């Protein structure tokens, strides 16, 4: 069993989901396996990963926002030891377990504690305990429960490659007749900062020269051709805060940003490919269940900061876009461009708008652009409906029940989700209602109807079957449905422990912390 998570990857970035970025390994797994067109995460990295690994909603796990400890008035910010992970479940069944990559589920990353991966069911761990920092010298890099010196010992170190190498070597090193395994590959790519290897940047050179307007249109065309979206799907408008490509300033700079982002995905695909080939060489690929998804939609966070004074507690990298204080090259300033270790930049709103094409909004929102992710499932010996695209809506809480049923382990007591195995095998399955909440943004989907709120605005209502890009708000014409769905959402929120965002946001602002920059 292999579970793979990308970080901040948009809905249409992969080739098999309409993108132009070369991701041949994932594309092959997707087109030969099963792809979901309406699979949902929970809009942010730590909550999504907590939900993915436990089958619970993030609020039930102690991680309602991120790993910031906000007790007694907020969430614990650390994975509740009383909530079992899928790794613990499988370890109890005799599985060998390993995690390579980002954890980001523990508030305390300085000393081993009950929420570290080695104490949550993972027999092997190499990766980072916290979130984003650097691909060349990542903070909190850890092997087991000790700091790892790989980045300092190896001048060629690059985090995405290191995850792939460690995971591949672990597969190759398993003995003959070994126990079944569960591996979790948890990438930071393609999350900012924009750090990539020169060869990978060169591999995507020129792909984005036509700009975001033309490329958004082409992505929608390819999504329809792949059967991911129905013909006639409307393209959401360009983000209203952004200019048309023909009117954009510093276009060479903008292209470079997107090229580095894409290069990060090239490296991720290569890392997955190493593990796939190792499994193939062992004769285990056909009987390995592989799932791939992203923890949230594309990130529209702008680095360097538009308003440097808004976040004075952060280091100079977020204010200048570099680690040594030299201004990042924009326009005619040629000093530093994204990619090398010294830089600290993101690709910003206009390219995130491309990554999520044709959808609206981004990471942190629970509109379609914030929560829609590719879900690729490959299991040649598992009787899947190979080559199928599943249109039934599903979300992260469904993953643990699916894994348990696929591996013959039975259902967990009182699951939040339902197994997707019938859908994967081409049979009908009962639909389910999905719920979301993140930093006050909220949504509920029942069948074709989705009620969604951009905090603190009123509810909006969309017929997702006819309007996937959420362009026609039908709330005013359907007040009874708004009342019914909002009541269902509130009942769910009370049951799973959703806390009011107002009080937490007030404290964040008092400390000078914009809500999108509360992650470490």
Number of C-alpha atoms within 10 A of each C-alpha: 19 17 20 18 25 23 25 28 29 33 31 29 25 24 22 26 29 25 24 19 21 20 21 16 19 22 17 14 23 27 20 19 22 25 28 24 24 22 22 29 28 33 33 30 29 29 29 28 26 31 28 25 20 27 28 24 26 30 23 21 26 25 29 29 29 27 26 20 18 16 9 7 11 19 24 22 25 24 28 19 15 8 17 17 24 23 25 21 18 21 19 11 12 12 20 20 23 24 26 26 28 30 25 29 28 27 20 19 17 13 8 15 16 15 19 25 29 20 15 21 22 24 17 18 23 25 29 26 24 23 22 19 17 19 27 22 17 20 18 18 22 20 17 19 19 13 15 17 12 19 18 12 9 10 10 13 15 21 27 28 19 20 23 24 17 20 27 20 13 16 21 15 10 13 8 7 6 9 13 15 18 21 22 22 25 24 26 29 30 28 24 25 30 30 28 28 19 12 11 17 22 12 15 19 17 12 16 20 16 13 20 25 18 14 20 25 16 17 24 26 18 19 23 17 14 16 18 23 21 16 12 11 17 17 19 18 15 20 15 8 8 12 14 16 16 11 9 11 13 11 17 12 18 22 21 21 21 29 27 30 28 31 28 26 24 26 24 24 21 19 23 22 18 20 23 21 17 19 18 14 11 12 11 14 20 14 15 21 20 20 23 21 23 30 32 33 36 37 31 21 18 16 22 23 17 11 11 14 11 14 16 14 10 14 11 17 22 23 24 22 27 25 17 11 15 15 19 23 17 16 12 9 11 11 10 16 22 26 24 18 18 21 27 26 26 28 27 19 19 22 26 28 27 27 31 29 31 27 29 22 25 28 28 27 28 32 28 26 30 28 30 30 33 27 25 25 23 29 23 18 11 17 11 21 20 21 14 20 24 20 16 17 18 24 27 27 27 22 24 27 24 21 22 18 17 18 14 9 13 12 15 14 6 6 15 17 22 22 21 23 22 16 20 26 15 16 11 12 14 9 12 15 16 20 22 26 26 23 23 22 20 23 24 23 21 16 15 13 20 25 26 30 20 18 15 11 10 9 20 19 25 21 19 20 14 15 16 24 23 24 16 14 16 17 18 12 10 11 11 11 16 21 14 10 20 19 12 15 22 14 11 16 18 10 11 15 16 22 19 13 17 12 11 19 16 13 12 14 12 10 12 16 19 13 15 13 12 13 17 12
